[in-house]
Amino acid sequence: MHVLITGSSGQIGTNLALYLLERGHRVFGVDVRPNTWTDAFPTLLQDLSAPFANYKGGLGHVPYPKDLDVVVHFAAHAKVHELVQQPARALENVTTTFNVLEFCRHNGLPVIFSSSREVYGDIRRYITEESYADFAFTESPYSASKIAGEAFIYSYAQCYDMRYLVFRFSNVYGRYDVDIERMERVIPLFIRKIARGEPIIVYGEKKVLDFTYVDDCVAGVYQGIELLASGREANQTINLAYGQGNSLVTLAEYIGEALGVAPDMTIEPARVGEVTHYVANIGKARALLGYTPQVSLREGIGRAVRWATEYWEGNQTR
């Protein structure tokens, strides 16, 4: 297969690309920034939120490969709290998805869209089965951008017979997730601060989230790619997570355990726009894809801590 990945320089994009290459597939990446982790596949540097006029064969003036089988659309501004402060970036997410869908429509390509558990809002009823998302609970501009992206996907399937899979991810972590200066994410931030003996702030003492190790996420996406490329029935929205909730306090304790350091924690209220409870129902992923996550949070944190500390020591950036 030949797979185009947008957002190919990010954590999930890089892991997926390397996973595909290891299995003999070809990858073409598109991102607004270079891939700092690997040069194993070609990457076109392009802002996909810009306006385009010609989608046949590419976006803008640079042609894309003509023998593509599937487009995997990961590109997005993804930090919830930052998009509360800068909502225009959420609109760029919507424009980017529209452009990718137009490219797929004009070139007859199926698409995988990376949505988010944020579309469920702040779950107080503890319902996370895919058909029960209630958009009245939209918590932030980021979640609104993912809801809008899903809506565009469904409309293109209805109007243009576009084949798709929508994956709702949940707190993916692991390899290639240490670029804190570019985007501050909780797990690498906690690893760095706890390793240094610095205090950390836990926003939401009772916040419970479903953390997904990146290898499980990538395995699920790959199963989706195979389904789309095979021509079998698709057009599904699927939760892709571990299926178990853990608090941020537990997360910090696991990091401290892996580092051999007791975390110095301060508890503050959850921030505006943040979801405070989410545990995914992954029954649909199991049934449709044979998806079986393998890595518990404790094991995954151990892996993430080892990878991050080795990376920082090797690059002397910590």
HUMODA-V758138 format. One record per backbone hydrogen bond with DSSP energy under -1.0 kcal/mol. CO is the residue of the C=O (numbers start at 0). NH is the residue of the N-H. Records with the same first field share a line. If there is no record, write none. Layout:
# HUMODA-V758138
CO->NH  NH
This chain:
# HUMODA-V758138
0->25
1->68  69
2->27
3->71
4->29
5->73
6->9
9->13
10->14
11->15
12->16
13->17
14->18
15->19
16->20
17->21
19->24
20->23
25->2
27->4
28->43
29->6  7
30->45
41->28
43->30
46->49
56->63
69->3
70->111
71->5
72->113
78->82
79->83
80->84
81->85
85->88
86->90
87->91
88->92
89->93
90->94
91->95
92->96
93->97
94->98
95->99
96->100
97->101
98->102
99->103
100->104
101->105
102->106
103->108
109->70
110->164
111->72
112->114  166
114->168
115->118
116->119
117->120
120->122
128->131
129->132
133->136
134->137
139->143
140->144
141->145
142->146
143->147
144->148
145->149
146->150
147->151
148->152
149->153
150->154
151->155
152->156
153->157
154->158
155->159  161
156->160
162->110
163->234
164->112
165->237
166->114
167->239
168->116
170->211
172->213
177->179
178->182
184->188
185->189
186->190
187->191
188->192
189->193
190->194
191->195
192->197
193->196
199->265
201->203  267
203->206
206->247
207->277
208->245
211->172
212->216
213->217
214->218
215->219
216->220
217->221
218->222
219->223
220->224
221->225
222->226
223->227
224->228
225->229
226->231
227->230
235->165
237->167
245->208
246->250
247->251
248->252
249->253
250->254
251->255
252->256
253->257
254->258
255->259  260
263->199
265->201
267->203
270->273
275->207
281->285
282->286
283->287
284->288  290
285->289
295->299
296->300
297->301
298->302
299->303
300->304
301->305
302->306
303->307
304->308
305->309
306->310
307->311
308->312
309->313
310->314
311->315  316
